[in-house]
Amino acid sequence: MLTLKNKYQHVMSVVQLASVNGTVASHLRTHDSMILLLNASILIYLCTHL
């Protein structure tokens, strides 16, 4: 089981990754469906790994 500090750091790293992916996606001008899929996969990852 992750400690609270480790969980916080884990969430921060995932959020940072999400923002990087969002920046890349906006630069590539990908379709909205791709961005929605990315966000959904991040949410699923958070739900299953925390």
N, CA, C and O atoms as a GROMACS GRO file, in nm:
protein
  200
    1MET      N    1   0.085  -0.120   0.000
    1MET     CA    2   0.000   0.000   0.000
    1MET      C    3   0.088   0.125   0.000
    1MET      O    4   0.185   0.134   0.075
    2LEU      N    5   0.054   0.219  -0.083
    2LEU     CA    6   0.131   0.342  -0.089
    2LEU      C    7   0.103   0.430   0.032
    2LEU      O    8  -0.010   0.440   0.078
    3THR      N    9   0.209   0.495   0.082
    3THR     CA   10   0.188   0.593   0.187
    3THR      C   11   0.126   0.718   0.125
    3THR      O   12   0.124   0.732   0.003
    4LEU      N   13   0.076   0.807   0.209
    4LEU     CA   14   0.010   0.928   0.159
    4LEU      C   15   0.106   1.013   0.078
    4LEU      O   16   0.069   1.068  -0.026
    5LYS      N   17   0.231   1.024   0.126
    5LYS     CA   18   0.331   1.104   0.054
    5LYS      C   19   0.362   1.043  -0.082
    5LYS      O   20   0.368   1.114  -0.183
    6ASN      N   21   0.381   0.913  -0.085
    6ASN     CA   22   0.409   0.845  -0.212
    6ASN      C   23   0.291   0.858  -0.308
    6ASN      O   24   0.310   0.876  -0.428
    7LYS      N   25   0.171   0.848  -0.254
    7LYS     CA   26   0.050   0.860  -0.336
    7LYS      C   27   0.042   1.001  -0.394
    7LYS      O   28   0.007   1.018  -0.512
    8TYR      N   29   0.073   1.102  -0.312
    8TYR     CA   30   0.071   1.241  -0.359
    8TYR      C   31   0.172   1.261  -0.471
    8TYR      O   32   0.141   1.321  -0.574
    9GLN      N   33   0.294   1.210  -0.450
    9GLN     CA   34   0.398   1.224  -0.553
    9GLN      C   35   0.358   1.151  -0.681
    9GLN      O   36   0.385   1.199  -0.791
   10HIS      N   37   0.294   1.036  -0.665
   10HIS     CA   38   0.248   0.958  -0.780
   10HIS      C   39   0.143   1.035  -0.858
   10HIS      O   40   0.149   1.042  -0.981
   11VAL      N   41   0.048   1.093  -0.787
   11VAL     CA   42  -0.056   1.174  -0.852
   11VAL      C   43   0.006   1.292  -0.924
   11VAL      O   44  -0.032   1.324  -1.036
   12MET      N   45   0.102   1.359  -0.859
   12MET     CA   46   0.168   1.474  -0.920
   12MET      C   47   0.240   1.434  -1.049
   12MET      O   48   0.235   1.506  -1.148
   13SER      N   49   0.308   1.320  -1.047
   13SER     CA   50   0.379   1.275  -1.167
   13SER      C   51   0.281   1.243  -1.280
   13SER      O   52   0.308   1.271  -1.396
   14VAL      N   53   0.167   1.182  -1.244
   14VAL     CA   54   0.065   1.151  -1.345
   14VAL      C   55   0.004   1.280  -1.400
   14VAL      O   56  -0.019   1.291  -1.520
   15VAL      N   57  -0.021   1.376  -1.311
   15VAL     CA   58  -0.076   1.505  -1.355
   15VAL      C   59   0.022   1.576  -1.446
   15VAL      O   60  -0.016   1.635  -1.548
   16GLN      N   61   0.152   1.571  -1.409
   16GLN     CA   62   0.255   1.633  -1.492
   16GLN      C   63   0.259   1.566  -1.629
   16GLN      O   64   0.269   1.634  -1.732
   17LEU      N   65   0.252   1.434  -1.631
   17LEU     CA   66   0.250   1.359  -1.756
   17LEU      C   67   0.128   1.397  -1.839
   17LEU      O   68   0.137   1.414  -1.961
   18ALA      N   69   0.014   1.411  -1.773
   18ALA     CA   70  -0.109   1.448  -1.842
   18ALA      C   71  -0.096   1.587  -1.906
   18ALA      O   72  -0.141   1.608  -2.018
   19SER      N   73  -0.036   1.681  -1.833
   19SER     CA   74  -0.021   1.816  -1.887
   19SER      C   75   0.076   1.818  -2.004
   19SER      O   76   0.056   1.891  -2.101
   20VAL      N   77   0.182   1.737  -1.996
   20VAL     CA   78   0.276   1.725  -2.108
   20VAL      C   79   0.205   1.666  -2.229
   20VAL      O   80   0.220   1.716  -2.340
   21ASN      N   81   0.128   1.560  -2.207
   21ASN     CA   82   0.053   1.498  -2.316
   21ASN      C   83  -0.048   1.596  -2.375
   21ASN      O   84  -0.069   1.599  -2.497
   22GLY      N   85  -0.110   1.676  -2.290
   22GLY     CA   86  -0.205   1.776  -2.337
   22GLY      C   87  -0.138   1.881  -2.423
   22GLY      O   88  -0.194   1.924  -2.524
   23THR      N   89  -0.017   1.922  -2.383
   23THR     CA   90   0.059   2.020  -2.459
   23THR      C   91   0.098   1.964  -2.595
   23THR      O   92   0.085   2.031  -2.697
   24VAL      N   93   0.147   1.841  -2.595
   24VAL     CA   94   0.184   1.775  -2.720
   24VAL      C   95   0.062   1.761  -2.811
   24VAL      O   96   0.070   1.787  -2.931
   25ALA      N   97  -0.051   1.722  -2.752
   25ALA     CA   98  -0.173   1.704  -2.829
   25ALA      C   99  -0.218   1.835  -2.893
   25ALA      O  100  -0.261   1.837  -3.008
   26SER      N  101  -0.208   1.944  -2.817
   26SER     CA  102  -0.250   2.073  -2.871
   26SER      C  103  -0.156   2.120  -2.982
   26SER      O  104  -0.200   2.182  -3.079
   27HIS      N  105  -0.026   2.090  -2.967
   27HIS     CA  106   0.069   2.127  -3.072
   27HIS      C  107   0.045   2.046  -3.199
   27HIS      O  108   0.060   2.096  -3.310
   28LEU      N  109   0.008   1.921  -3.181
   28LEU     CA  110  -0.018   1.836  -3.296
   28LEU      C  111  -0.157   1.860  -3.355
   28LEU      O  112  -0.190   1.810  -3.463
   29ARG      N  113  -0.239   1.936  -3.282
   29ARG     CA  114  -0.377   1.964  -3.324
   29ARG      C  115  -0.454   1.835  -3.351
   29ARG      O  116  -0.521   1.821  -3.454
   30THR      N  117  -0.444   1.742  -3.257
   30THR     CA  118  -0.515   1.615  -3.272
   30THR      C  119  -0.663   1.636  -3.254
   30THR      O  120  -0.707   1.741  -3.206
   31HIS      N  121  -0.740   1.536  -3.292
   31HIS     CA  122  -0.885   1.544  -3.280
   31HIS      C  123  -0.928   1.541  -3.134
   31HIS      O  124  -0.858   1.485  -3.050
   32ASP      N  125  -1.041   1.602  -3.106
   32ASP     CA  126  -1.095   1.605  -2.970
   32ASP      C  127  -1.116   1.465  -2.914
   32ASP      O  128  -1.098   1.442  -2.795
   33SER      N  129  -1.154   1.372  -3.000
   33SER     CA  130  -1.178   1.235  -2.954
   33SER      C  131  -1.050   1.172  -2.901
   33SER      O  132  -1.054   1.095  -2.805
   34MET      N  133  -0.937   1.204  -2.963
   34MET     CA  134  -0.809   1.152  -2.914
   34MET      C  135  -0.776   1.207  -2.777
   34MET      O  136  -0.728   1.134  -2.690
   35ILE      N  137  -0.802   1.337  -2.756
   35ILE     CA  138  -0.776   1.400  -2.627
   35ILE      C  139  -0.869   1.342  -2.520
   35ILE      O  140  -0.826   1.318  -2.407
   36LEU      N  141  -0.995   1.321  -2.556
   36LEU     CA  142  -1.089   1.259  -2.463
   36LEU      C  143  -1.044   1.118  -2.426
   36LEU      O  144  -1.053   1.077  -2.310
   37LEU      N  145  -0.996   1.044  -2.525
   37LEU     CA  146  -0.946   0.909  -2.501
   37LEU      C  147  -0.826   0.912  -2.407
   37LEU      O  148  -0.815   0.828  -2.318
   38LEU      N  149  -0.737   1.007  -2.428
   38LEU     CA  150  -0.620   1.024  -2.342
   38LEU      C  151  -0.661   1.053  -2.199
   38LEU      O  152  -0.612   0.991  -2.105
   39ASN      N  153  -0.753   1.148  -2.183
   39ASN     CA  154  -0.802   1.182  -2.049
   39ASN      C  155  -0.869   1.063  -1.982
   39ASN      O  156  -0.851   1.040  -1.863
   40ALA      N  157  -0.947   0.988  -2.058
   40ALA     CA  158  -1.015   0.871  -2.004
   40ALA      C  159  -0.915   0.766  -1.959
   40ALA      O  160  -0.932   0.704  -1.854
   41SER      N  161  -0.810   0.745  -2.039
   41SER     CA  162  -0.710   0.645  -2.003
   41SER      C  163  -0.633   0.686  -1.878
   41SER      O  164  -0.597   0.602  -1.796
   42ILE      N  165  -0.608   0.817  -1.862
   42ILE     CA  166  -0.542   0.867  -1.742
   42ILE      C  167  -0.631   0.846  -1.620
   42ILE      O  168  -0.583   0.804  -1.514
   43LEU      N  169  -0.760   0.874  -1.634
   43LEU     CA  170  -0.854   0.853  -1.523
   43LEU      C  171  -0.861   0.706  -1.484
   43LEU      O  172  -0.862   0.672  -1.366
   44ILE      N  173  -0.866   0.619  -1.584
   44ILE     CA  174  -0.870   0.475  -1.557
   44ILE      C  175  -0.742   0.432  -1.486
   44ILE      O  176  -0.746   0.354  -1.392
   45TYR      N  177  -0.628   0.485  -1.532
   45TYR     CA  178  -0.500   0.454  -1.469
   45TYR      C  179  -0.501   0.496  -1.322
   45TYR      O  180  -0.460   0.420  -1.235
   46LEU      N  181  -0.548   0.618  -1.295
   46LEU     CA  182  -0.555   0.668  -1.157
   46LEU      C  183  -0.644   0.579  -1.071
   46LEU      O  184  -0.608   0.546  -0.958
   47CYS      N  185  -0.759   0.542  -1.124
   47CYS     CA  186  -0.854   0.461  -1.047
   47CYS      C  187  -0.799   0.324  -1.016
   47CYS      O  188  -0.826   0.269  -0.909
   48THR      N  189  -0.722   0.267  -1.106
   48THR     CA  190  -0.674   0.131  -1.087
   48THR      C  191  -0.542   0.125  -1.011
   48THR      O  192  -0.510   0.020  -0.953
   49HIS      N  193  -0.465   0.233  -1.008
   49HIS     CA  194  -0.333   0.229  -0.946
   49HIS      C  195  -0.323   0.298  -0.811
   49HIS      O  196  -0.218   0.292  -0.746
   50LEU      N  197  -0.430   0.365  -0.766
   50LEU     CA  198  -0.421   0.434  -0.637
   50LEU      C  199  -0.488   0.354  -0.526
   50LEU      O  200  -0.490   0.397  -0.411
   0.00000   0.00000   0.00000
